[in-house]
Amino acid sequence: MSDQPAFAVTTGMRRRAAGQAAAAQPERRLGGVQVRRTAGRVVEIILLTAVALLVVSPIYWTIVTSLRTPAQSFSNPPAWIPTHPLWSNYSAVFSNVPFWDFLLNSFLITGCIVIGQMITCCLSGYAFARLRFRGREPIFWAVLATMMVPIQATIIPVFLLVKEFGLFNSRTGLILPVVATAFGTFLMRQYFLQMPKELGEAATVDGANQWQVFYRIYARLAGPPLATLGVLAFAAYWNEFFRPLIFLSTPTKFTLPLGLVTLQGYLGTGSVSVVLAGVVLSLIPTLIVFLFAQRRLVEGLTFGSVKG
């Protein structure tokens, strides 16, 4: 009889120990998961920092070199922090080339291209997404196939057409060939496909025609994707060099990237620092556009990614 209380006490202690071990096991699992999440977060931050440094380093090097003398630009080992910044390189840009003319030409050409693409690609994207007509799919795939053809393969036919219409050495000759693009059409079509078609059907029942359905409903919902298309087009054609080099011959009509090449001088005898100062100045409009359109750009890139 005396062994029964001892046995009961031992059994109770074993049960409590088992209960404590069972309670501690989820805590250990939770702690292990937390450690793995923290380690993954640290690795993610390290990788993103490394990628950011790779992207920012050339820009920083351009800014630093633009504040040096030409002799200091090729010093070895290179100095990452300028000790005596030479701000006169920036004033030399304005005195050596008609910088404001180049800037105005770039704004006019790029602005017209961006506005033209936003209009034409919005219309064509809606047509391929919502309208029903014969040959819609083959025509769309034919348009999409043009994205696989590099510009170097089509530049000669386009140049001959531009010259035949009397648009050579003009801003219009740079604008018209790219006022509509296959990429913009594809981008807008995908966005319109994600929009609910019940909105258009309800408007049609209320008596709206196809143009009213597009203009009053779908076009007004397409603000974020249009902003995305506009920012991407601005960044692409603001920095364009190849087509202006082919289509323009008068220096007063040069765009900014093409005009900055003249800072190199004859056979590249110009100052490298002055050239890079001009490059830094040409980056400012693009940065301003990205800063002002950042929210719209993020909305456009994430449009339709979350449902419900």
Secondary structure as GFF3:
##gff-version 3
##sequence-region A 1 308
A	DSSP	alpha_helix	3	65	.	.	.	ID=ss1
A	DSSP	three_ten_helix	72	74	.	.	.	ID=ss2
A	DSSP	alpha_helix	88	96	.	.	.	ID=ss3
A	DSSP	alpha_helix	99	130	.	.	.	ID=ss4
A	DSSP	alpha_helix	136	145	.	.	.	ID=ss5
A	DSSP	three_ten_helix	146	148	.	.	.	ID=ss6
A	DSSP	alpha_helix	151	164	.	.	.	ID=ss7
A	DSSP	alpha_helix	171	175	.	.	.	ID=ss8
A	DSSP	three_ten_helix	176	178	.	.	.	ID=ss9
A	DSSP	alpha_helix	182	194	.	.	.	ID=ss10
A	DSSP	alpha_helix	197	205	.	.	.	ID=ss11
A	DSSP	alpha_helix	210	213	.	.	.	ID=ss12
A	DSSP	pi_helix	214	218	.	.	.	ID=ss13
A	DSSP	alpha_helix	219	221	.	.	.	ID=ss14
A	DSSP	alpha_helix	223	238	.	.	.	ID=ss15
A	DSSP	alpha_helix	242	247	.	.	.	ID=ss16
A	DSSP	three_ten_helix	251	253	.	.	.	ID=ss17
A	DSSP	alpha_helix	256	260	.	.	.	ID=ss18
A	DSSP	three_ten_helix	261	264	.	.	.	ID=ss19
A	DSSP	three_ten_helix	266	268	.	.	.	ID=ss20
A	DSSP	alpha_helix	272	292	.	.	.	ID=ss21
A	DSSP	alpha_helix	294	301	.	.	.	ID=ss22
###
